[in-house]
Amino acid sequence: MRPAGEICLARHGGIDRNARIFVAQLQLLIGVCVVGVVASWLLVPVAGLPGAAWSFGLAMAVQAIGSHALLRTKLRQMQVPETPA
């Protein structure tokens, strides 16, 4: 069984790597790992395996929402204003 941090680091990546916003992506990755660890610490002792599933789902939701926000911000910065014809 792999540690949660290693899985979190291995799973991060994809399309947002090509946006070249590395500092923000690192902050997002750290946030996702913190959310996963804290959620696991709170939910696993109480709920067992379902708590582990919920904590993993919560961490992945934070990653999805954060990646979406980063990409949306980057795409807004990249838009070229229309030139009058």
VEXZAZA-382226 format. One record per residue: x, y, z of N, C-alpha, C in turn; residue in three letters. Coordinates in steps of 0.02 Angstrom, whole numbers, padded with zeros to 5 digits, always signed. Layout:
XYZXYZXYZALA
...
This chain:
+00042-00059+00000+00000+00000+00000+00044+00062+00000MET
+00029+00109-00044+00070+00169-00050+00046+00224-00003ARG
+00092+00266+00020+00072+00322+00062+00030+00372+00022PRO
-00014+00407+00057-00061+00453+00025-00024+00509-00011ALA
+00030+00534+00017+00067+00588-00015+00097+00567-00081GLY
+00122+00506-00084+00151+00480-00146+00097+00472-00200GLU
+00040+00447-00181-00016+00440-00228-00038+00508-00252ILE
-00042+00555-00207-00063+00623-00224-00013+00654-00274CYS
+00051+00646-00262+00101+00673-00308+00099+00637-00375LEU
+00087+00572-00375+00086+00535-00437+00024+00552-00479ALA
-00032+00565-00447-00094+00577-00483-00099+00648-00510ARG
-00062+00695-00481-00067+00764-00504-00034+00771-00572HIS
-00063+00811-00613-00034+00821-00679-00089+00823-00731GLY
-00069+00820-00792-00118+00822-00846-00114+00886-00884GLY
-00172+00908-00905-00175+00965-00950-00150+01030-00919ILE
-00158+01038-00854-00138+01101-00822-00062+01109-00820ASP
-00023+01056-00829+00050+01063-00831+00072+01104-00891ARG
+00034+01100-00945+00052+01136-01005+00036+01211-01002ASN
+00000+01232-00951-00018+01302-00945+00041+01344-00920ALA
+00093+01313-00895+00154+01347-00872+00140+01397-00815ARG
+00102+01374-00767+00090+01414-00706+00112+01371-00647ILE
+00176+01358-00645+00204+01308-00600+00197+01326-00526PHE
+00207+01389-00508+00203+01408-00438+00132+01397-00411VAL
+00082+01418-00450+00013+01408-00429-00005+01334-00426ALA
+00022+01295-00472+00009+01223-00472+00040+01190-00412GLN
+00099+01212-00392+00131+01185-00332+00090+01201-00270LEU
+00065+01262-00266+00022+01281-00210-00042+01239-00209GLN
-00071+01227-00268-00130+01185-00272-00115+01114-00250LEU
-00059+01086-00272-00040+01018-00253-00031+01012-00177LEU
+00001+01061-00148+00011+01060-00075-00057+01064-00040ILE
-00101+01107-00065-00168+01112-00036-00207+01047-00041GLY
-00203+01014-00099-00237+00950-00108-00211+00898-00060VAL
-00146+00895-00052-00116+00847-00005-00136+00862+00067CYS
-00137+00926+00086-00158+00944+00153-00231+00925+00165VAL
-00274+00940+00117-00345+00921+00124-00352+00846+00130VAL
-00316+00808+00090-00320+00735+00093-00297+00707+00160GLY
-00242+00734+00184-00215+00709+00248-00261+00726+00306VAL
-00284+00789+00308-00328+00810+00363-00394+00773+00360VAL
-00423+00766+00301-00486+00729+00295-00477+00656+00315ALA
-00422+00626+00296-00409+00557+00316-00401+00551+00391SER
-00365+00598+00420-00353+00597+00492-00419+00603+00530TRP
-00466+00642+00503-00530+00651+00537-00580+00596+00522LEU
-00583+00573+00460-00637+00528+00439-00622+00454+00446LEU
-00560+00434+00438-00544+00362+00440-00556+00332+00509VAL
-00535+00365+00564-00549+00334+00630-00624+00329+00645PRO
-00663+00374+00618-00735+00375+00633-00773+00326+00588VAL
-00758+00328+00523-00798+00291+00474-00762+00232+00442ALA
-00698+00225+00453-00662+00169+00424-00652+00177+00349GLY
-00664+00124+00311-00653+00125+00239-00697+00176+00203LEU
-00761+00183+00220-00799+00237+00188-00770+00307+00203PRO
-00742+00317+00262-00710+00380+00277-00649+00392+00233GLY
-00612+00339+00219-00554+00345+00174-00577+00363+00104ALA
-00631+00333+00082-00657+00349+00015-00681+00421+00012ALA
-00715+00444+00064-00738+00513+00065-00680+00562+00067TRP
-00628+00546+00104-00571+00592+00107-00535+00595+00040SER
-00529+00538+00006-00498+00537-00060-00540+00577-00110PHE
-00606+00568-00106-00651+00605-00150-00648+00680-00138GLY
-00643+00699-00075-00638+00770-00057-00574+00800-00085LEU
-00518+00764-00078-00455+00789-00104-00457+00795-00180ALA
-00487+00747-00214-00491+00751-00287-00539+00806-00310MET
-00591+00820-00270-00635+00875-00287-00598+00942-00281ALA
-00557+00949-00229-00517+01010-00222-00469+01017-00280VAL
-00440+00961-00302-00394+00964-00359-00431+00983-00423GLN
-00489+00954-00434-00526+00970-00495-00548+01043-00497ALA
-00574+01067-00441-00597+01137-00438-00537+01185-00444ILE
-00483+01170-00410-00423+01212-00414-00393+01213-00483GLY
-00388+01155-00516-00361+01152-00584-00406+01190-00632SER
-00470+01183-00624-00517+01221-00666-00507+01296-00658HIS
-00500+01318-00596-00491+01390-00584-00425+01415-00613ALA
-00371+01375-00606-00307+01396-00634-00310+01400-00710LEU
-00339+01351-00742-00343+01351-00814-00387+01408-00840LEU
-00442+01420-00806-00486+01474-00826-00450+01541-00821ARG
-00413+01551-00767-00375+01613-00760-00323+01620-00814THR
-00287+01566-00829-00235+01568-00881-00265+01581-00949LYS
-00322+01551-00965-00354+01562-01029-00378+01635-01036LEU
-00401+01664-00983-00421+01735-00985-00361+01780-00999ARG
-00304+01762-00971-00244+01802-00982-00218+01795-01054GLN
-00231+01738-01085-00206+01725-01152-00250+01753-01207MET
-00310+01774-01192-00355+01798-01244-00327+01861-01276GLN
-00330+01861-01341-00305+01917-01380-00365+01962-01396VAL
-00359+02028-01385-00414+02072-01401-00427+02074-01476PRO
-00490+02082-01494-00509+02083-01564-00484+02148-01596GLU
-00460+02142-01657-00437+02201-01693-00494+02225-01738THR
-00504+02290-01741-00558+02315-01784-00540+02305-01857PRO
-00590+02287-01896-00579+02272-01967-00588+02333-02010ALA
